[in-house]
Structure formats: C-alpha cells, structure tokens
Amino acid sequence: SPAPKAGRKQSRKRTRLEQIDQSLQDASRALMLSSVPTVLPCRQQEHDQIERYMRQQISCSGQGSGLYISGMPGTGKTATVRQIAKELQRCTTKHKRGKTALPEFEFYEIN
C-alpha cells in the first residue's frame, strides 16, 4: 500500500528537517557575541593568570584596579574573562559560605 510508505517518508523528512533546524539554532546561539563556551581549549594558562588577578582585585573590597587585555580578534579574550567572572560570581559569599568565599562584586565589561 503506497499511502503508508509515503507517510513514513514524509515523517522521516520532517524529522530530518527538524534536526537540521535545531542544529542551526544551536549554532546560531553558540556564535552570538554574548555566548560563553563552557570550555576554552588551549587557554588554561591565560585563564589561571587572569583568574588569580581578578580574585586578588575582588578580595581588595573595592580597592582593586582594572584589567586591560589586548590581542588579535577571535583569540578568546572576551570569552575567557566572561567565563572567569561567572566562575568567581559562584565563589562569592552570596553563593558560598566559608573562608575561601569572595566578597560580592559587580562585573563591568567595556569592550
């Protein structure tokens, strides 16, 4: 019977189109400037250095200084700093109790 076969074919085609649509939506979200990847490959040394500096400045209770980072476009500068800021926000006294907690802070980005 040709009708059920055609129905299955349409269903598979629709499912495939939905998968493609979802993949395109995911890619679009990942490429947005506000997007921060969960992992930044090959940037652990830079991540650690920036995190130490930011942690030290936040611990100064408002007496810290700014941080200027420069480099070629697309190398992960903004994404790295945003990722670290999110990590440090989770370490504040608001979210964590204990000696290692950081004071609450506001993160401002000028890009």
C-alpha positions in Angstrom: 0.0 0.0 0.0 1.7 3.2 -1.2 0.0 5.6 1.3 1.6 4.3 4.5 5.0 4.3 2.8 4.6 7.9 1.7 3.5 8.8 5.2 6.7 7.3 6.7 8.8 9.1 4.1 7.2 12.4 4.9 7.6 11.8 8.7 11.3 11.0 8.2 11.8 14.1 6.0 10.0 16.2 8.7 12.2 14.8 11.5 15.3 15.4 9.5 14.3 19.0 8.8 13.6 19.5 12.5 17.0 18.1 13.3 18.7 20.5 10.8 16.6 23.4 12.2 17.7 22.6 15.7 21.3 22.3 14.7 21.2 25.7 13.0 19.5 27.3 16.1 22.2 25.8 18.4 25.0 27.0 16.1 23.4 30.5 16.0 23.3 30.7 19.8 26.9 29.5 20.1 28.1 32.2 17.6 26.4 35.1 19.4 28.8 37.6 20.9 27.1 37.2 24.3 27.7 33.4 24.2 30.4 32.0 26.5 31.6 28.5 25.8 31.9 26.1 28.7 35.5 25.2 27.7 38.1 27.3 26.1 40.7 25.0 24.7 44.4 25.9 24.9 43.8 28.8 27.2 44.3 27.3 30.7 47.5 29.2 31.4 45.9 32.5 30.4 42.7 31.6 32.3 44.6 30.9 35.5 46.7 34.1 35.3 43.6 36.2 34.7 41.6 34.4 37.4 44.4 35.0 40.0 44.5 38.7 39.2 40.7 39.1 39.3 40.4 37.1 42.5 43.1 39.3 44.1 41.4 42.5 43.0 38.0 41.4 44.1 39.4 40.5 47.5 40.6 44.1 47.9 37.0 45.0 48.8 36.5 47.7 46.2 40.1 48.9 46.2 41.3 46.8 43.2 42.3 48.1 39.8 41.0 47.4 36.3 42.4 44.9 33.9 43.3 45.6 30.3 43.7 42.7 27.9 44.7 43.1 24.2 45.3 40.8 21.4 44.2 39.7 17.9 40.5 39.4 17.3 38.9 36.0 17.9 41.5 34.6 20.3 39.2 34.2 23.2 39.9 37.3 25.3 36.3 38.3 26.0 35.1 34.7 26.4 37.9 34.0 28.9 37.1 37.0 31.1 33.4 36.4 30.9 33.9 32.7 31.9 36.1 33.7 34.8 33.7 36.3 36.0 30.9 33.7 36.1 33.1 31.3 38.0 34.1 34.0 40.5 30.4 35.1 41.0 29.7 31.5 42.1 32.5 31.9 44.7 31.0 34.9 46.4 29.7 34.9 50.0 26.2 35.1 48.5 26.6 31.6 47.0 29.2 30.0 49.2 29.9 30.0 52.9 33.4 29.6 54.2 36.9 31.1 54.3 37.5 30.8 50.5 34.4 32.8 49.6 34.9 36.1 47.8 33.1 39.3 48.7 30.1 40.1 46.4 31.1 42.1 43.4 29.7 43.6 40.2 31.4 42.8 36.9 31.5 45.6 34.3 32.8 44.9 30.8 34.0 47.6 28.4 34.7 46.0 25.0 
